[in-house]
Amino acid sequence: MMETTAVKDETVNVRLDEMGLVSRFLSLLVPVLALVWVVALPQRLGLLIYPEQIVALMFGASLAVVYLRRKAGDALVLRIANWGAGCLSIALGIYVSWRFPVLSEATHRYPTEALLLGILVTALSMEALRRVVGWTLIIIFALLFAYAVFGDWVPGSLQGRPMAAADVLRFLGTDSSAVWGQTLQIAAFVVVVFVLFGGLLIACGGGDFFTQLAMRVAGRGPGNSAKVAVTASALFGTVSGSAVSNVMSTGIMTIPLMKRAGFTPAQAGGIEAVASTGGQLMPPVMGAAAFLMAELLMVPYKAVALAAMLPAILYYLSVYVQIDFIARRDNIPSLSGLDRRGIVSVVRDGWLAVLGFAVLLFCIFHWNMRAEVAAVWAFGALAVTGLAAGFARSSKQGMNWRQMLNVVIDTGRTTCDVLLITAVSGMIIGLLSTTGLGFALSMYLLEFGGTSLFGLLLVTALIGIVLGLGLPTTGVYLLMAALAAPTLVQLGVEPMAAHMFVLYYGILSMITPPIALASFAASSLAGASKGQTEIEAFRFGWIAYFLPFLFIYKPWLLLIGSWAHIGYVFASSVLALVLVTGGLVGHSLKPLGPALRCAWLSIGLLVIAPLAEIGGDWLEYGISLIGLVLLVSSLVPTRRETSVRT
């Protein structure tokens, strides 16, 4: 375990050493400013500071870090241009932070200044965005900008009122409804703090703790090596919230284990990709989009985390059951030789990770703290105890000041991209609002949904997946939350269910061909074909394509409603996933013949279908009962045969 930690620390140090001194300072500044605002230091000092002033400094630093990233082979002219853009980004952040109180209230008095700011903000943001995520979000922004200027050229109900290009740029550069608005503030003050907490947790031995705990939980049954991968990725995902990061962190260990046990390289990569993608759905710390969801819904983050709990359990349970059935079908044995230490030993060696999680959960769920404040408390507890343990050399999990500093710098480096994406997403949302296009599109979707809610859901799901092929989850969620979610709510869908629906389909792009970034990362580690890995990931993650529809029609799965309904929907969903999985694999605890396989698959799909809306509750309960009888009757003889053989 110490060797693994040392390798990880060395990797982080090498990555940080490749950064220049200025980049390291700016990366350090980003999380420090986030902490300053979350602990309300300016207010405590009696200073009147707008949140936009802090995010302007953070955004300027983030832009500069993107421009100052070193690449081997860069020409001298390009390096000079990058330094110029970086210095301009820093100056922009400082200037906006200084002038924002004046410009936000009296832009009309300084039109030239506001226009120059708009041009600089737009130009620097677009070029940095191109370097980070490519052209997709830039094209969307350009189309909306063109609509704002030439909206009267659009025929039909989407025709808009044209605005002067200069006015649009002034709006983008100075208005709180655009780049400096809510989306950037959430990323700056919530996401950055949670990434900081997660980074410190991993640096204090959290990664080894999750791995050892996963080995303990996975047991010795068929396919236990893959079950370790699922459990480790689920645990690691609770603090990471990034599918690709999960793959690269846990896949290095789990993919070779799965291959050694007998899984094909494509299967090993697919399992790791699906398990890692679920990290953005797994409470208590989900992806960045979950924090945005809490703010948009105006609910505490713990409400989002609780709502996501049962779907996340079903997601991972489905993958777990598939692994078990496939291992039995293909005679993949239990892998021996895993370092399965006792639970007491695991917890004793990982006590800092346990402490961090305990403080975080206690602050969120018992003291009802805001999510970012709870993360600061958890970070503080980890920092103090970790440094104390490292100073006293009383624990394998301790750390020194250099490691702590590297964690903070690495947090700033990794969150710069998130701040950039959310800033541009804020600009897009601002354009949708100020041009009225968002309202027009919502009305168009509302008319379409009035004839078929299911059809609207299909269109929304398809748009979410397509957008996800070129955008990160955060960008997809923000766009879909602005366009599709309000329409679903107006059609009677629960707000939490509507937003969770678009979140899921934004995340699913990670395992949906042809892009499937998580599958691509896993295939590189597994040494498998990208296409084959994508197919396996798509197959293992089948339930994620059904779950969003399930909690639209059965919102009890999101803990909305009576406990009786919640218990029934969860139990019937577990029954359905076992039946469908057995039907797809063609095996449960024993082989399934063609007729039985078809029965399992069809009855399983009927169990999760919203039959109550067609034939009443009794039809749904009756089908669930039939499914339960089918499952029990198929499994009981196997147990009897096993006991006879024994």
C-alpha positions as CSV (number, residue, x, y, z in Angstrom):
1,M,0.0,0.0,0.0
2,M,2.8,2.4,0.8
3,E,4.4,1.6,-2.5
4,T,1.2,2.5,-4.4
5,T,0.9,5.8,-2.5
6,A,4.5,6.6,-3.2
7,V,4.1,6.0,-6.9
8,K,1.0,8.2,-6.9
9,D,2.7,11.0,-5.1
10,E,5.7,10.8,-7.4
11,T,3.3,11.0,-10.4
12,V,1.6,14.1,-9.0
13,N,5.0,15.7,-8.3
14,V,6.3,15.1,-11.8
15,R,3.1,16.6,-13.3
16,L,3.4,19.6,-11.1
17,D,7.1,20.0,-11.8
18,E,6.2,20.3,-15.5
19,M,4.3,23.5,-14.7
20,G,6.0,26.8,-14.5
21,L,6.3,28.8,-11.3
22,V,3.6,31.2,-12.4
23,S,1.2,28.4,-13.3
24,R,1.8,26.8,-10.0
25,F,1.1,30.0,-8.2
26,L,-2.1,30.7,-10.2
27,S,-3.2,27.1,-9.7
28,L,-2.7,27.5,-5.9
29,L,-4.7,30.8,-6.0
30,V,-7.8,29.2,-7.4
31,P,-8.7,26.9,-4.5
32,V,-7.4,29.4,-1.9
33,L,-9.8,32.1,-3.2
34,A,-12.6,29.5,-3.1
35,L,-11.9,28.8,0.5
36,V,-11.7,32.5,1.3
37,W,-15.2,33.0,0.0
38,V,-16.8,29.9,1.4
39,V,-15.6,30.7,5.0
40,A,-16.9,34.2,4.4
41,L,-13.5,35.9,5.2
42,P,-14.3,39.2,3.4
43,Q,-17.6,39.5,5.4
44,R,-15.9,38.7,8.6
45,L,-13.3,41.5,7.9
46,G,-16.2,43.9,7.2
47,L,-15.4,44.2,3.5
48,L,-18.2,44.6,0.9
49,I,-17.2,42.2,-1.8
50,Y,-19.4,40.8,-4.6
51,P,-19.1,37.1,-5.4
52,E,-18.6,38.1,-9.0
53,Q,-15.4,39.9,-8.0
54,I,-13.9,36.7,-6.5
55,V,-14.9,34.5,-9.5
56,A,-13.4,37.1,-11.8
57,L,-10.0,36.6,-10.2
58,M,-10.5,32.8,-10.2
59,F,-11.5,32.8,-13.9
60,G,-8.6,35.0,-14.9
61,A,-6.2,32.7,-13.1
62,S,-7.8,29.6,-14.7
63,L,-7.6,31.1,-18.2
64,A,-3.9,31.9,-17.6
65,V,-3.2,28.4,-16.5
66,V,-4.8,27.0,-19.7
67,Y,-2.7,29.3,-21.8
68,L,0.5,28.7,-19.9
69,R,0.4,24.9,-20.2
70,R,3.6,23.6,-21.7
71,K,3.6,21.3,-24.7
72,A,6.6,19.7,-26.2
73,G,7.6,21.1,-29.5
74,D,5.8,24.4,-29.2
75,A,7.4,27.0,-31.4
76,L,8.9,30.2,-29.9
77,V,6.3,32.4,-31.5
78,L,3.5,30.2,-30.0
79,R,5.1,30.2,-26.6
80,I,5.3,34.0,-26.7
81,A,1.7,34.2,-27.8
82,N,0.6,31.9,-25.0
83,W,2.5,34.1,-22.4
84,G,0.8,37.2,-23.8
85,A,-2.6,35.6,-23.6
86,G,-1.9,34.4,-20.1
87,C,-0.8,37.8,-18.9
88,L,-3.8,39.3,-20.6
89,S,-6.1,36.8,-18.8
90,I,-4.6,37.7,-15.4
91,A,-5.0,41.4,-16.1
92,L,-8.6,40.8,-17.2
93,G,-9.5,39.0,-14.0
94,I,-8.0,41.7,-11.8
95,Y,-9.6,44.5,-13.8
96,V,-13.1,43.0,-13.8
97,S,-12.7,42.3,-10.1
98,W,-11.9,45.9,-9.5
99,R,-14.4,47.5,-11.8
100,F,-17.4,45.1,-11.5
101,P,-19.3,47.1,-8.8
102,V,-19.3,50.1,-11.1
103,L,-19.9,48.4,-14.5
104,S,-22.6,46.1,-13.2
105,E,-24.7,49.1,-12.2
106,A,-23.9,51.6,-14.9
107,T,-22.7,49.9,-18.0
108,H,-24.5,52.5,-20.1
109,R,-22.1,55.2,-18.8
110,Y,-19.0,53.3,-19.9
111,P,-20.0,51.7,-23.2
112,T,-16.5,51.6,-24.7
113,E,-15.0,50.0,-21.6
114,A,-17.8,47.5,-21.4
115,L,-17.4,46.6,-25.1
116,L,-13.7,46.1,-24.8
117,L,-14.3,43.8,-21.8
118,G,-16.9,41.8,-23.7
119,I,-14.5,41.3,-26.6
120,L,-11.6,40.2,-24.4
121,V,-13.8,37.9,-22.3
122,T,-15.3,36.3,-25.4
123,A,-12.1,35.9,-27.4
124,L,-10.0,34.6,-24.5
125,S,-12.7,32.2,-23.3
126,M,-13.3,30.8,-26.8
127,E,-9.7,30.1,-27.6
128,A,-9.1,28.5,-24.2
129,L,-12.2,26.4,-24.6
130,R,-11.0,25.2,-28.0
131,R,-7.8,24.0,-26.4
132,V,-9.7,22.2,-23.5
133,V,-12.8,20.5,-25.1
134,G,-12.7,21.3,-28.8
135,W,-15.2,23.1,-31.1
136,T,-18.6,21.8,-30.0
137,L,-19.4,24.3,-27.3
138,I,-17.9,27.1,-29.4
139,I,-20.2,26.3,-32.3
140,I,-23.2,26.4,-30.1
141,F,-22.1,29.7,-28.7
142,A,-21.5,31.1,-32.2
143,L,-25.0,30.0,-33.3
144,L,-26.6,31.7,-30.4
145,F,-24.6,34.8,-30.8
146,A,-25.6,35.0,-34.5
147,Y,-29.3,34.4,-33.4
148,A,-29.0,37.3,-31.0
149,V,-27.8,39.6,-33.8
150,F,-29.8,38.3,-36.7
151,G,-32.8,36.8,-34.9
152,D,-35.3,38.6,-37.2
153,W,-34.0,36.5,-40.1
154,V,-35.3,33.3,-38.5
155,P,-38.7,32.4,-39.8
156,G,-41.7,31.1,-37.9
157,S,-42.3,30.9,-34.1
158,L,-38.5,31.1,-33.4
159,Q,-38.1,34.5,-34.9
160,G,-36.4,36.9,-32.4
161,R,-35.7,40.5,-31.9
162,P,-32.3,41.5,-33.2
163,M,-29.7,43.1,-31.0
164,A,-26.6,45.1,-31.9
165,A,-23.5,43.0,-31.7
166,A,-21.8,45.6,-29.5
167,D,-24.7,45.3,-27.0
168,V,-24.4,41.5,-26.9
169,L,-20.7,41.7,-26.2
170,R,-21.3,44.3,-23.4
171,F,-23.9,41.9,-21.9
172,L,-21.5,39.0,-22.0
173,G,-18.6,40.9,-20.5
174,T,-20.3,42.6,-17.6
175,D,-23.7,41.1,-16.7
176,S,-24.2,38.7,-13.8
177,S,-26.6,36.7,-16.0
178,A,-23.8,35.7,-18.3
179,V,-20.2,34.7,-17.7
180,W,-20.0,35.9,-14.1
181,G,-23.3,34.4,-13.1
182,Q,-24.6,31.5,-11.2
183,T,-23.1,28.6,-13.1
184,L,-19.5,29.9,-12.7
185,Q,-20.1,30.8,-9.1
186,I,-21.3,27.3,-8.3
187,A,-18.3,25.8,-10.0
188,A,-15.9,28.2,-8.3
189,F,-17.3,28.0,-4.7
190,V,-18.7,24.4,-4.6
191,V,-17.0,22.2,-7.1
192,V,-13.5,23.5,-6.5
193,V,-13.9,22.9,-2.7
194,F,-15.1,19.4,-3.2
195,V,-12.3,18.6,-5.6
196,L,-9.9,19.9,-3.0
197,F,-11.4,17.7,-0.4
198,G,-11.3,14.7,-2.7
199,G,-7.7,15.3,-3.6
200,L,-6.7,15.5,0.0
201,L,-8.7,12.4,0.9
202,I,-6.8,10.4,-1.8
203,A,-3.5,11.9,-0.8
204,C,-4.2,10.7,2.8
205,G,-4.5,7.1,1.7
206,G,-8.2,7.2,0.6
207,G,-7.4,5.3,-2.7
208,D,-5.8,2.4,-0.9
209,F,-8.6,2.4,1.6
210,F,-11.2,2.1,-1.1
211,T,-9.3,-0.6,-2.9
212,Q,-8.8,-2.7,0.3
213,L,-12.4,-2.2,1.3
214,A,-13.5,-3.3,-2.2
215,M,-11.4,-6.5,-1.9
216,R,-13.0,-7.2,1.4
217,V,-16.6,-6.6,0.1
218,A,-16.1,-8.5,-3.2
219,G,-15.7,-11.9,-1.5
220,R,-14.5,-15.1,-3.1
221,G,-17.4,-15.8,-5.5
222,P,-17.3,-16.2,-9.3
223,G,-15.9,-13.1,-11.0
224,N,-14.7,-11.6,-7.7
225,S,-11.9,-9.7,-9.5
226,A,-14.5,-7.8,-11.6
227,K,-16.6,-7.2,-8.5
228,V,-13.5,-5.6,-6.9
229,A,-13.4,-3.2,-9.9
230,V,-17.1,-2.3,-9.5
231,T,-16.9,-1.8,-5.7
232,A,-13.6,0.2,-5.9
233,S,-14.8,2.4,-8.7
234,A,-18.1,3.1,-6.8
235,L,-16.2,4.0,-3.7
236,F,-13.6,6.1,-5.5
237,G,-16.3,7.8,-7.5
238,T,-17.9,9.1,-4.3
239,V,-15.0,11.6,-4.1
240,S,-13.9,11.8,-7.7
241,G,-17.0,12.5,-9.7
242,S,-15.1,12.1,-13.0
243,A,-15.5,9.0,-15.2
244,V,-12.1,9.2,-16.9
245,S,-10.3,10.0,-13.7
246,N,-11.9,6.9,-12.1
247,V,-10.8,4.7,-15.0
248,M,-7.2,5.9,-14.8
249,S,-7.1,5.7,-11.0
250,T,-8.7,2.3,-10.3
251,G,-8.3,0.6,-13.7
252,I,-4.6,0.4,-13.4
253,M,-5.1,-2.2,-10.8
254,T,-8.5,-3.7,-11.6
255,I,-8.2,-4.3,-15.3
256,P,-5.1,-6.6,-15.1
257,L,-6.9,-8.4,-12.2
258,M,-9.9,-9.1,-14.4
259,K,-7.8,-10.2,-17.3
260,R,-5.8,-12.6,-15.1
261,A,-9.1,-14.1,-13.8
262,G,-10.3,-14.9,-17.3
263,F,-12.3,-11.9,-18.5
264,T,-11.5,-10.8,-22.1
265,P,-9.7,-7.5,-22.4
266,A,-12.8,-5.9,-23.9
267,Q,-14.9,-7.1,-21.0
268,A,-12.4,-5.9,-18.5
269,G,-12.3,-2.5,-20.1
270,G,-16.1,-2.3,-20.4
271,I,-16.7,-3.2,-16.8
272,E,-14.2,-0.6,-15.6
273,A,-15.7,2.1,-17.9
274,V,-19.3,1.4,-16.7
275,A,-18.2,1.2,-13.0
276,S,-16.2,4.4,-13.2
277,T,-19.0,6.3,-15.1
278,G,-21.3,5.6,-12.2
279,G,-19.1,7.7,-9.9
280,Q,-20.8,10.8,-11.2
281,L,-24.1,9.3,-10.0
282,M,-22.9,8.0,-6.6
283,P,-23.6,10.0,-3.4
284,P,-22.3,11.5,-1.2
285,V,-20.1,13.4,-3.6
286,M,-21.3,13.3,-7.2
287,G,-20.1,15.1,-10.3
288,A,-20.0,18.8,-10.7
289,A,-23.4,18.8,-12.4
290,A,-25.1,17.6,-9.2
291,F,-24.1,20.8,-7.3
292,L,-25.4,22.8,-10.2
293,M,-28.7,20.9,-10.0
294,A,-29.1,21.7,-6.3
295,E,-28.7,25.4,-7.1
296,L,-31.1,25.4,-10.1
297,L,-33.7,23.5,-8.1
298,M,-33.1,25.7,-5.1
299,V,-32.8,22.7,-2.7
300,P,-30.0,21.6,-0.3
301,Y,-27.4,19.4,-1.9
302,K,-28.3,16.6,0.5
303,A,-31.7,16.5,-1.2
304,V,-30.0,15.7,-4.6
305,A,-27.7,13.2,-2.9
306,L,-30.6,11.4,-1.3
307,A,-32.6,11.4,-4.5
308,A,-29.7,9.9,-6.4
309,M,-29.0,7.1,-3.9
310,L,-31.5,4.3,-5.0
311,P,-30.8,4.8,-8.7
312,A,-27.1,4.6,-8.0
313,I,-27.5,1.4,-6.0
314,L,-29.5,-0.1,-8.9
315,Y,-26.9,0.9,-11.4
316,Y,-24.1,-0.8,-9.5
317,L,-26.2,-3.8,-8.5
318,S,-27.0,-4.4,-12.2
319,V,-23.3,-4.5,-13.1
320,Y,-22.6,-6.7,-10.1
321,V,-25.3,-9.2,-11.1
322,Q,-24.1,-9.3,-14.8
323,I,-20.6,-10.0,-13.6
324,D,-21.8,-12.9,-11.5
325,F,-24.0,-14.4,-14.2
326,I,-21.3,-14.1,-16.9
327,A,-18.6,-15.6,-14.6
328,R,-20.8,-18.6,-14.0
329,R,-21.7,-18.9,-17.7
330,D,-18.1,-18.7,-18.9
331,N,-16.6,-20.6,-15.9
332,I,-14.5,-17.7,-14.8
333,P,-13.2,-18.8,-11.4
334,S,-12.8,-16.9,-8.2
335,L,-9.4,-15.3,-8.3
336,S,-7.2,-16.3,-5.4
337,G,-4.4,-14.4,-3.9
338,L,-6.1,-11.1,-3.5
339,D,-4.9,-9.2,-0.5
340,R,-8.1,-9.5,1.6
341,R,-7.3,-8.1,5.0
342,G,-9.7,-8.1,7.9
343,I,-12.2,-5.2,8.1
344,V,-10.7,-4.0,11.3
345,S,-7.2,-3.8,9.7
346,V,-8.7,-2.0,6.6
347,V,-10.4,0.6,8.8
348,R,-7.4,1.0,11.1
349,D,-5.1,1.7,8.1
350,G,-7.7,4.0,6.5
351,W,-8.9,5.9,9.5
352,L,-8.2,9.2,7.9
353,A,-10.5,8.5,5.0
354,V,-13.1,7.3,7.4
355,L,-12.7,10.5,9.4
356,G,-13.0,12.7,6.3
357,F,-16.2,11.0,5.2
358,A,-17.7,11.0,8.6
359,V,-17.2,14.7,9.1
360,L,-18.6,15.4,5.6
361,L,-21.7,13.4,6.1
362,F,-22.3,14.6,9.6
363,C,-22.1,18.2,8.5
364,I,-24.4,17.8,5.5
365,F,-27.0,15.5,7.0
366,H,-27.0,16.3,10.8
367,W,-26.0,19.9,10.9
368,N,-27.7,20.8,7.6
369,M,-24.7,22.8,6.4
370,R,-24.4,23.9,2.9
371,A,-22.5,21.4,0.8
372,E,-19.4,23.6,0.3
373,V,-19.2,24.6,4.0
374,A,-19.4,20.9,5.0
375,A,-16.6,20.2,2.5
376,V,-14.4,22.9,4.1
377,W,-15.0,21.4,7.5
378,A,-14.1,17.9,6.2
379,F,-11.0,19.3,4.5
380,G,-10.0,21.1,7.6
381,A,-10.4,18.0,9.7
382,L,-8.3,15.9,7.2
383,A,-5.6,18.6,6.9
384,V,-5.1,19.0,10.6
385,T,-5.1,15.3,11.5
386,G,-3.1,14.3,8.4
387,L,-0.4,16.9,9.1
388,A,-0.4,15.9,12.8
389,A,-0.1,12.2,11.9
390,G,2.7,12.9,9.4
391,F,4.6,15.1,11.9
392,A,4.3,12.5,14.6
393,R,5.0,9.7,12.1
394,S,2.3,7.7,13.9
395,S,0.3,6.7,10.9
396,K,0.9,5.4,7.3
397,Q,-1.7,7.9,6.2
398,G,0.0,11.1,7.4
399,M,1.3,13.8,5.1
400,N,3.8,16.7,5.1
401,W,3.4,20.3,4.1
402,R,4.8,19.7,0.6
403,Q,2.2,17.0,-0.1
404,M,-0.5,19.3,1.2
405,L,0.7,22.1,-1.1
406,N,0.8,19.8,-4.1
407,V,-2.8,18.8,-3.4
408,V,-3.9,22.4,-3.4
409,I,-2.0,23.2,-6.6
410,D,-3.2,20.1,-8.3
411,T,-6.8,21.0,-7.4
412,G,-6.4,24.4,-9.1
413,R,-4.8,22.8,-12.2
414,T,-7.6,20.2,-12.6
415,T,-10.5,22.6,-11.9
416,C,-9.4,25.3,-14.4
417,D,-11.2,23.4,-17.2
418,V,-14.4,23.1,-15.2
419,L,-14.4,26.8,-14.5
420,L,-13.8,27.6,-18.2
421,I,-16.6,25.2,-19.3
422,T,-19.1,26.6,-16.8
423,A,-18.2,30.2,-17.6
424,V,-19.0,29.6,-21.3
425,S,-22.1,27.6,-20.4
426,G,-23.2,30.6,-18.4
427,M,-22.7,32.8,-21.5
428,I,-24.8,30.4,-23.5
429,I,-27.6,30.3,-20.9
430,G,-27.5,34.1,-20.7
431,L,-27.9,34.4,-24.5
432,L,-30.8,31.9,-24.4
433,S,-32.5,34.1,-21.7
434,T,-31.8,37.6,-23.1
435,T,-32.9,36.7,-26.7
436,G,-36.0,34.8,-25.6
437,L,-34.9,31.7,-27.6
438,G,-34.9,29.6,-24.5
439,F,-38.6,30.4,-23.9
440,A,-39.4,29.8,-27.5
441,L,-37.7,26.4,-27.6
442,S,-39.4,25.4,-24.4
443,M,-42.8,26.3,-25.8
444,Y,-42.0,24.3,-28.9
445,L,-41.0,21.3,-26.8
446,L,-44.1,21.8,-24.7
447,E,-46.4,21.6,-27.7
448,F,-44.6,18.5,-28.8
449,G,-44.8,16.9,-25.4
450,G,-48.5,17.8,-25.2
451,T,-49.1,15.0,-27.7
452,S,-46.6,12.5,-26.3
453,L,-44.6,12.8,-23.1
454,F,-42.8,9.5,-24.0
455,G,-41.8,11.0,-27.4
456,L,-40.5,14.1,-25.7
457,L,-38.5,12.0,-23.3
458,L,-37.0,10.1,-26.2
459,V,-36.0,13.3,-28.0
460,T,-34.6,14.8,-24.8
461,A,-32.5,11.6,-24.2
462,L,-31.2,11.6,-27.8
463,I,-30.2,15.2,-27.6
464,G,-28.5,14.7,-24.3
465,I,-26.4,11.8,-25.7
466,V,-25.6,13.6,-28.9
467,L,-24.5,16.7,-27.0
468,G,-22.5,14.5,-24.7
469,L,-20.4,13.3,-27.6
470,G,-18.7,16.6,-27.8
471,L,-19.3,18.2,-24.4
472,P,-18.4,17.3,-20.8
473,T,-21.3,16.3,-18.5
474,T,-21.5,19.7,-16.9
475,G,-22.0,21.5,-20.2
476,V,-24.6,19.0,-21.3
477,Y,-26.5,19.3,-18.1
478,L,-26.6,23.1,-18.1
479,L,-27.9,23.3,-21.6
480,M,-30.5,20.6,-21.1
481,A,-31.5,22.0,-17.7
482,A,-32.2,25.3,-19.4
483,L,-34.1,23.9,-22.4
484,A,-35.7,20.5,-21.7
485,A,-36.1,20.3,-17.9
486,P,-38.6,23.2,-17.6
487,T,-40.7,21.7,-20.3
488,L,-40.9,18.4,-18.5
489,V,-41.8,20.1,-15.3
490,Q,-44.7,22.0,-17.0
491,L,-46.0,18.6,-18.3
492,G,-46.3,17.4,-14.7
493,V,-43.0,15.7,-14.2
494,E,-41.4,16.1,-10.7
495,P,-38.7,18.8,-10.9
496,M,-36.1,16.5,-9.3
497,A,-37.0,13.7,-11.8
498,A,-36.8,16.0,-14.8
499,H,-33.3,17.3,-13.8
500,M,-32.1,13.8,-12.9
501,F,-33.3,12.6,-16.3
502,V,-31.2,15.1,-18.3
503,L,-28.2,14.5,-15.9
504,Y,-28.2,10.8,-16.6
505,Y,-28.4,11.2,-20.4
506,G,-25.5,13.7,-20.3
507,I,-23.4,11.2,-18.3
508,L,-24.3,8.2,-20.6
509,S,-22.3,9.7,-23.4
510,M,-19.2,8.4,-21.5
511,I,-20.1,4.8,-22.4
512,T,-22.2,5.4,-25.6
513,P,-20.5,4.8,-28.9
514,P,-18.9,6.2,-31.0
515,I,-17.0,8.7,-28.6
516,A,-17.4,7.0,-25.2
517,L,-14.5,8.7,-23.4
518,A,-14.6,6.4,-20.4
519,S,-14.5,3.3,-22.7
520,F,-11.7,4.8,-24.7
521,A,-9.6,5.3,-21.5
522,A,-10.4,1.8,-20.3
523,S,-9.5,0.2,-23.7
524,S,-6.1,1.8,-23.6
525,L,-5.4,0.3,-20.2
526,A,-6.9,-3.1,-21.2
527,G,-5.1,-3.3,-24.5
528,A,-8.4,-4.0,-26.3
529,S,-10.1,-2.6,-29.3
530,K,-11.9,0.6,-28.7
531,G,-15.0,-0.6,-30.6
532,Q,-15.2,-3.9,-28.7
533,T,-14.7,-2.1,-25.4
534,E,-17.5,0.3,-26.2
535,I,-19.9,-2.5,-27.1
536,E,-19.1,-4.3,-23.8
537,A,-19.6,-1.1,-21.8
538,F,-22.9,-0.4,-23.6
539,R,-24.0,-3.9,-22.7
540,F,-22.9,-3.8,-19.1
541,G,-24.5,-0.3,-18.6
542,W,-27.9,-1.2,-20.1
543,I,-29.8,-0.3,-17.0
544,A,-28.6,3.3,-17.1
545,Y,-30.6,3.8,-20.3
546,F,-33.8,2.6,-18.6
547,L,-33.4,4.2,-15.1
548,P,-34.2,7.8,-16.2
549,F,-37.5,6.7,-17.7
550,L,-38.2,4.7,-14.6
551,F,-38.0,7.6,-12.2
552,I,-40.0,9.8,-14.6
553,Y,-42.9,7.5,-14.4
554,K,-42.1,6.2,-10.9
555,P,-40.6,9.1,-9.0
556,W,-40.8,7.1,-5.8
557,L,-37.4,5.8,-6.8
558,L,-36.0,9.3,-6.0
559,L,-37.5,9.0,-2.5
560,I,-40.5,11.1,-3.5
561,G,-43.7,9.8,-1.9
562,S,-44.7,7.3,0.7
563,W,-42.2,4.7,2.1
564,A,-44.6,1.9,0.9
565,H,-44.4,3.1,-2.7
566,I,-40.6,3.7,-2.4
567,G,-40.1,0.2,-1.0
568,Y,-42.2,-1.5,-3.7
569,V,-40.6,0.4,-6.6
570,F,-37.1,-0.4,-5.4
571,A,-37.8,-4.0,-4.8
572,S,-39.6,-4.5,-8.1
573,S,-36.7,-2.7,-9.9
574,V,-34.2,-5.1,-8.3
575,L,-36.4,-8.0,-9.4
576,A,-36.5,-6.5,-13.0
577,L,-32.8,-6.0,-13.3
578,V,-32.1,-9.6,-12.2
579,L,-34.6,-11.0,-14.7
580,V,-33.4,-8.8,-17.6
581,T,-29.8,-9.5,-16.9
582,G,-30.4,-13.2,-16.8
583,G,-32.3,-13.0,-20.1
584,L,-29.5,-11.0,-21.7
585,V,-26.7,-13.2,-20.5
586,G,-28.6,-16.5,-20.9
587,H,-27.5,-17.7,-17.5
588,S,-28.3,-17.2,-13.9
589,L,-27.2,-19.7,-11.3
590,K,-27.6,-22.2,-14.1
591,P,-28.0,-22.0,-17.9
592,L,-31.3,-20.6,-19.2
593,G,-32.9,-22.3,-22.2
594,P,-34.3,-20.2,-25.1
595,A,-37.9,-20.2,-23.8
596,L,-36.9,-19.4,-20.2
597,R,-34.5,-16.8,-21.4
598,C,-37.2,-15.1,-23.4
599,A,-39.6,-15.3,-20.4
600,W,-37.0,-13.7,-18.1
601,L,-36.3,-10.9,-20.5
602,S,-39.9,-10.0,-21.4
603,I,-41.3,-10.3,-17.8
604,G,-38.4,-8.3,-16.5
605,L,-39.1,-5.4,-19.0
606,L,-42.8,-5.5,-18.1
607,V,-42.0,-5.2,-14.4
608,I,-40.2,-1.9,-14.8
609,A,-42.7,-0.6,-17.4
610,P,-45.3,1.9,-16.0
611,L,-48.2,-0.6,-16.3
612,A,-50.2,1.2,-13.6
613,E,-50.8,4.1,-16.1
614,I,-52.3,1.6,-18.6
615,G,-54.2,-1.0,-16.6
616,G,-54.1,0.3,-13.0
617,D,-52.0,-0.8,-9.9
618,W,-53.3,-4.4,-9.9
619,L,-51.9,-5.0,-13.4
620,E,-48.5,-3.8,-12.3
621,Y,-48.6,-5.7,-9.0
622,G,-49.7,-8.9,-10.8
623,I,-46.8,-8.7,-13.3
624,S,-44.4,-8.2,-10.5
625,L,-45.8,-11.2,-8.7
626,I,-45.4,-13.3,-11.8
627,G,-41.9,-12.1,-12.2
628,L,-41.1,-13.1,-8.6
629,V,-42.6,-16.5,-9.0
630,L,-40.6,-17.0,-12.2
631,L,-37.4,-16.0,-10.6
632,V,-37.9,-18.2,-7.5
633,S,-39.0,-21.2,-9.5
634,S,-35.9,-21.0,-11.6
635,L,-33.5,-20.6,-8.8
636,V,-34.9,-23.0,-6.1
637,P,-34.2,-26.2,-8.1
638,T,-30.6,-25.0,-8.5
639,R,-30.2,-24.7,-4.8
640,R,-31.8,-28.2,-4.3
641,E,-29.5,-29.7,-6.9
642,T,-26.5,-28.0,-5.2
643,S,-27.5,-29.4,-1.8
644,V,-28.0,-32.9,-3.3
645,R,-24.5,-32.8,-4.9
646,T,-23.1,-31.6,-1.6
